[in-house]
Amino acid sequence: MVPGGVLGRREVVTAAEEQTLGRWESFQRCIDCILYIANQTINMENASSVKEFILLGLSENQVIQKICFVMFLFFYMIIMSGNLLIVVTVMSSQHLKSPMYFFLSYLSFVDICYSSVTAPKMIADFLIENKTISFVGCIMQLFGVHFFGCTEIFILTVMAYDRYTAICRPLHYTTLMTRRTCDRMLICSWVGGFVHSMMQTLLTSFLPFCGPNKIDHFFCDVHPLLQLACTDTYAVGILVVANSGMIALSCFFILVVSYIVILVSLRRQTSEGRHKALSTCGSHITVVILFFGPCTFSYIRPSSNLSEDKSVAVFYTVITPMLNPLIYTLRNEEVKSAIKKLWSKEAGHEKGEV
């Protein structure tokens, strides 16, 4: 006869193994999809006469390029150090285990990845004359930009729902926002970003490119590539705008509704609770405006002015990821306190070694 406790443990282990197996199968499907994109991209490269593209960058003036090199290298260092500090602080602090900080750490991780898709290439191109990128490299960069960009949009939307639940339904917050629920929301954000990026990449990579090959941008994106395709891209352009527009507008609608409900419910809060809620929500609203505004301007338009687009793209690929750590920590005493404890712990550890 098997004891009930042992049987219960076996059921728990079996459930955990099934959950791990399910995640591994999902991961394998994602890898298979990425390999499929790579194979299709290589096939399209063979069918296309264009083997590489020339990125014109932000400016062709040598003096301006040197200034931009120093400036954007500094920006990129701030992006990496600031967002990495947020990730390490949330992971190491026992006081930052709420869903808000869980999503904040992943938002910082996505910002690191998002900027790293475009910034290193852009910074290196400021110092070289021949700013080329291979066909495969261009398509993969397009995939990365839309993957991490769309994932960030979904995470920002999930964070708004978290704030709505915490402020409007505080008694049910712990039961609604469990760790399992947060994990599922995060996985859905990654999957949604992947599906969106797959659609944008496949729609673009199947177009024939036979010259010219100069892209008036500092990274490979949909609109510049559509203008270089040697075929009618009207239908593809409509599909691209519809895909981006549906995601951006639906998420923005959810964000607006969430914060309208939050503002209405704040009337019943105490002055201290109202101040804390407005401080937290104010940081999130600032990030949403900085990210959604430029993205909406760039992508929800059938026709595009590329000289304007590449200037606007600097905001959502460099400026916003750089400002996010400052915006979220500047008025958040819990995060600032956790960062101070982390630094004091590291300083004490170094003194102990000496």
N, C-alpha and C positions, 0 to 999 in steps of 0.2 A: 504493500500500500504506500502510495507516494504522499508525503506530508503536504498539507495545503500550502504552507509557506514556500516550500521548494517549488511546487507547481506554479504558484503566483510569480516567483522569481523567473521561472522558465518562460512564462507568458510575457513578462516584461522584457526579458532579453530577446525573445522572438520578435516582439513588436519593434524593439529598437533596431534589431538586425534588418527587419523589413523596411523600416524607415530609412536606414543607411543605404540599403540596396536600392530603394526608390530614388534617393538623391544621386547615387552613383549612376543609375541608368539615365536620369535627366542630364547629368553632366556629360555622359557619353553621347547623348543625342545632340547636345550643343556642340561638342567637338566634331561630330559627324557633319553638322550643318556648316561649321566653319571650314572644314576640309572641302565640302561641296562648293562653297563660295570660292575657295582658292582654286579648285580645279576648273570651275566655270570661268573664273577670271583669266587663268592661263590660256584656256581655249579661246576666249575672246581676244586675248592679246595676240595669239597666233593668227586669228582671222582679221585683225586690225592692222593697218599699215603703220600706225603710230605706236612706237615701242616705249617712248618716254615723253614726259611733259616738262615744259619749262615754266617754273613759278616766277612771276614778275615781282612778287613780294609787295611790301608796303610802299617802298620808294626805290627809285633807280639812282638817286643822288648818293654819291659815295660818302659825303660828310654826314648826311642824315642817317645812312645805314650804320655808320660807326657809333653815332649817338644812340640809335635804336638798339644796337647790340648790347651796349652797357646797360641801358635802361631795362630792356626785356630780360636780360640775364639776371639783373637784380630782382625784377618782378618774379621770375621763375624760382629763384632761391627762396623768396618769401612764401610763394605758394607751397613749395615742398616742405619747408621747415614749419610753417604755420599749421598746415593741415595735418602733417605728421605728428605735431605736438598734440593736436586735438585727439587724434586716434590713440596715441600712447597714453594720454591722460585719462580718457574714458575707459580704456582697457585696464589700466592699473589702479584706478580709484574705486574704492568700495562704495562711495557715496554717489556715484554717477551711473547707477544701474537701472534708472528708469527708462521707459521706451523713448522718451525725448532724446536722451543722450545716446542711446543705442542707434537711433536713426542719424543723429548728428555725426557720430563717428564714421558711419558708412557714407554719409554725404561728403565728408572730408576725404575719404578714400577715393570716391568717385571723382572729386575735384582734382586730386593728384593724377589719376589716370587720364582724365579728360584733357588737362593741360599738357600732359606728357605726350599725347598723340600729335599735337601741333607745335608746341613751343620749342622743343629742342631742334627740330628741323628749321623752324623760322629763325632761331638765334644763330644757327650755323650758317644759314644762307646769307646773313648780313655780312659775313666775312669772305664769301666766295663769289666769283663772278658767274660761274656756270651753275645756276640754281635748277638743277634737273631732278626729276623723280621718275622712277620706272612706272610702267603701266600698272603692274601688280601692286607696287608700293602705294600708288595713288589711290587705287580702289580700296586697299586695306586701310589707308588713312581715312577715307570717306566712311568706311564701315565703323572705325573706332570713334570718329567724331559723333556720328549719329547714335551709336550704341551707348556711349557714356553720357551724351547730352540728353537723350530721351530717358535714360535711367535716372538722371538727376531730376528731371521734371516729375517723374513718378514718385521719387523719394520725397520731394518737396510737397507733393500732394498728400502723401501718407502722413507727413509731419503735421500738416494742417488738420487732418482728421484726428491725429493724436491730441493736438491742442484743443480741438472741439470736444473730444471725449473727456479730457481732464477738467475743462472749465464748465461745460454744460451738463455733464453726467458724472460728477465726481464720485458718487456712491457706487457706481458700476464700473469705475475706471479699471480697477485691478482685475475684474473678471472679463472685461472686454479686451483690454490690451495685455494679454498674457504673452509670455515669451514665445510660445508657439504661434500665436497670432501675428506677432511682430516678424517672426521668421518667414511666415507665409507671405506677409505684405512685402517684405524685402525681396523674396524670391520672385514674386509677381512683378515687382519693379524691374528686376534684372531681365526676366523673360520678356516683358513688354518692350524694354529697350532693345533686346535682341531681335524680336520680331519686326519692329519698326526699322531697325538698321538693315535687316535682311532685305526688306522690301525696297528701301532706297538704293541699296547696293546692287541688287539684281536688276532693277529698272534701269540703272545707269550703266552697269557693266556690259549689258547685252547690246548697247548702242554701238554702231560702227564709227570708228575714228580714223579718218584718212588725211588729216591735216586741215588747218594749222594746229600746232600743239602748245601754244603759249596760253597759260592760265593767268588771268589778271586777278590773282589772289595770293595769299601766303600759305594756303593749304588746299588740298583737293576737296571740293564740295560739289553738290549736285548742280546748282545753277551754272557755275562756270563750265562744267563738263557738258551740260546740255547745249550750251552755245557753241561748243567745239565739234559736236557730233555732225557727221555728214549725212543727215537724214532729217525728216520732219519730226521734231520733238514736242509738238504741241500736246498730243495725247499723253505722253510721258510726263510732261510738265504739269498737266492738270492732275494726274495721279499723284505726283510728288507733293504738290501743294495740298491736295485733299488729304493725303496721309498725314503730313505734318500739321495741317490746320485742324483736323479732327482731334488729334492728340492734344495740341496746345490749347485749343478752345474748350474742350471738354474738361481738361485738368484745371484751366483757369476758372471755368464756371464753378467747379467743385470748391476751389479755393475761395472764390468770392462768396458763395453761399455759406461756407463754413465760418468765415469771419463776420458776415452779417449776423448770423445766429449767435456767435460769440459776443459781439458788441451789444446785442439786445439782452443777452443773459447777464452781462456785466452790471446791469442796473441793480440786480439783486445782490451783488457782491458787496463786501465791506470795502472801505477805501484802501486798506492795505492789500486785500486780495485783488482789487481792481488794478492797483498800481503794478503788482507782480505779474498779473496776466497780461496787461498792456505792454510791459517791458519785454516779456517773452515773445508775445505775438508781434510786437513791433520789429524785433530782429528778423523774424521769419518773413514778414511782409516786405521788409527792405530787400532781402535776398531775392524774394519772388519777383519784385519789380525790376531789380537789376538783371535778372536772368531772363524772365519771360518777355520783357520789353524788347530788347535787341533781337531775341530769337523770333518773336512774332513779326518784327519789322523785316527780318531777312527771309523768312521761309513762307509766310502766308501771303505770297504775291506771285502771280503767274510770270510777270516780267520783272527783271531785276537789274538794278544799276550796280554793276560789280565794283566800281570805285567806292560807292557808298557802303556796299555790303562788307568789303574787307575792313573798312574802318569800324563798322558796327561789330564785326566778328571779334575784334580785339576785346570788346567788353565781355562777351559771354565765354570766350576761351581763356582769357588771361586776367582781366580786371576783377570779374566776379569771383573766380576761385581764389584770387589773392585777398579780397576783402571779406570773404565768408568767415574765416577764423576770427578776424577783428570784430565783425558785426555780432557774432554769436557769443563772444567772450567779454566784450567791452563792458556790458551792463549785467553780466551774469556772475554773481558773487560765488556761486557754487563751483563754476568752472575755474574762476580765478584762484579760489582757495585750493582746489585740487592741483592746479599747475604749480602753485607755491609749494605745496607739500611734496610734489614730485621733484622739484628743483632742490628743496632742502634735503630730501632723501638721497638724491644723487650727490649733493655736496658732502653730506655726512659720510657716504660710502667712499668717496674719493679721499677724504681726510683719514678715514680708517685704514685705507690702503697705504697712505703715506706714513 
